C-alpha cells in the first residue's frame, strides 16, 4: 500500500500536468464512479474547470470551451473503457503534451483506474461481510 500511495502522490502532485489538466483527466475517468466523481468535482472546479465542462464530462460530451489539448485528453477516456486508445489519439495527445506529458497522463489514468477498482472491490468485500452477519 505504501508503494501504491507513493504512486498516487506522484500522479496527483508531481507531474508536469496542470491542476486543471489533471482534474479534467480524473473526471473523464471518474464518470460512473460516484465516489471518485463526488470527490473530484470540487477539486476540478477549484482548479479552473468550469461547471459546464463538468456537466459535459458527466454526460460523456466534450465541452466546446475545452482547448485542443483538453479535447485530446478527453479522447483518452477510451483507456478507461477499453484499456487502450487509438493510435491516432495517442499520437495527437503525445504531440500536444510531449513525452513527459503523455507518460504523466498515462500514469494518472492507470492510477485512477486501479484506485477505482480497489474502492469497488473493498466496497463489495465490506458489503458481503455486513450482509453475512
C-alpha positions in Angstrom: 0.0 0.0 0.0 2.9 2.4 0.7 4.2 1.9 -2.9 0.7 2.5 -4.3 0.3 5.6 -2.1 3.6 6.9 -3.4 2.4 6.3 -7.0 -0.7 8.2 -6.2 1.2 11.1 -4.7 3.3 11.3 -7.8 0.3 11.4 -10.1 -1.6 13.9 -8.0 1.2 16.3 -7.1 4.4 15.9 -9.1 3.5 15.5 -12.7 4.0 18.2 -15.4 0.3 18.4 -15.8 -1.5 21.5 -14.5 -4.2 21.0 -11.8 -6.8 21.7 -14.4 -5.4 19.2 -16.9 -5.2 16.5 -14.1 -8.7 17.1 -12.8 -10.2 17.0 -16.4 -8.5 13.7 -16.9 -9.6 12.4 -13.5 -13.2 13.4 -14.2 -13.1 11.7 -17.6 -12.1 8.5 -15.8 -14.4 9.0 -12.8 -17.6 9.1 -14.8 -19.7 6.3 -13.4 -17.8 6.0 -10.2 -19.8 8.1 -7.7 -17.1 8.1 -5.0 -14.4 9.5 -7.3 -16.8 11.8 -9.1 -18.1 13.4 -5.9 -14.6 13.8 -4.5 -13.1 15.4 -7.7 -15.8 17.7 -8.9 -14.9 20.3 -6.1 -11.2 19.9 -6.9 -11.8 20.3 -10.6 -13.8 23.5 -10.0 -11.1 24.9 -7.7 -8.5 24.0 -10.4 -10.4 26.1 -13.0 -12.6 23.5 -14.7 -16.0 25.2 -15.3 -19.4 23.8 -14.3 -20.4 23.5 -18.0 -17.2 21.4 -18.6 -18.0 19.2 -15.6 -21.6 18.8 -16.8 -20.4 17.9 -20.3 -18.0 15.3 -19.0 -20.7 13.8 -16.8 -22.9 13.5 -19.9 -20.0 11.9 -22.0 -19.8 15.0 -24.1 -16.9 17.3 -25.0 -17.4 20.9 -23.9 -16.9 23.5 -26.6 -14.9 25.6 -24.2 -12.1 23.0 -24.0 -8.8 23.6 -25.7 -7.5 21.3 -28.3 -5.2 19.7 -25.7 -8.1 19.2 -23.4 -10.2 17.6 -26.2 -7.3 15.2 -26.9 -7.2 14.3 -23.2 -10.9 13.7 -23.2 -10.4 11.3 -26.1 -8.1 9.4 -23.8 -11.3 8.2 -22.0 -11.1 5.1 -24.2 -8.4 4.0 -21.9 -11.0 3.7 -19.1 -13.5 1.9 -21.3 -11.2 -0.5 -23.2 -7.8 -0.3 -21.7 -6.5 1.4 -24.8 -6.8 4.3 -27.1 -6.5 4.5 -30.9 -3.0 5.1 -32.3 -4.2 8.4 -33.8 -5.5 9.7 -30.4 -2.2 8.6 -28.8 -0.1 10.4 -31.4 -2.1 13.6 -31.2 -2.0 13.6 -27.5 1.7 12.9 -27.4 2.3 15.7 -29.9 0.4 18.1 -27.7 1.9 17.0 -24.3 5.3 15.7 -25.3 6.9 12.5 -24.0 6.8 13.5 -20.3 3.2 14.7 -20.5 1.9 11.6 -22.2 3.8 9.5 -19.7 2.3 11.5 -16.8 -1.2 11.4 -18.3 -0.9 7.6 -18.8 0.3 7.1 -15.2 -2.5 9.3 -14.0 -5.1 7.2 -15.9 -3.6 4.0 -14.7 -3.5 5.1 -11.1 -7.1 6.2 -11.0 -8.3 3.1 -12.8 -6.5 1.0 -10.2 -7.9 3.1 -7.4 -11.4 2.8 -8.7 -11.0 -1.0 -8.9 -9.8 -1.1 -5.3 -12.6 1.1 -4.0 -15.1 -1.1 -5.8 -13.5 -4.3 -4.5 -13.3 -3.1 -0.9 -16.9 -1.9 -1.1 -18.0 -5.3 -2.3 -16.0 -7.0 0.3 -17.4 -4.8 3.0 -21.0 -5.3 1.7 -20.6 -9.0 1.7 -19.3 -9.0 5.3 -22.2 -6.9 6.6 -24.8 -9.0 4.9 -23.4 -12.3 6.0 -23.8 -11.5 9.7 
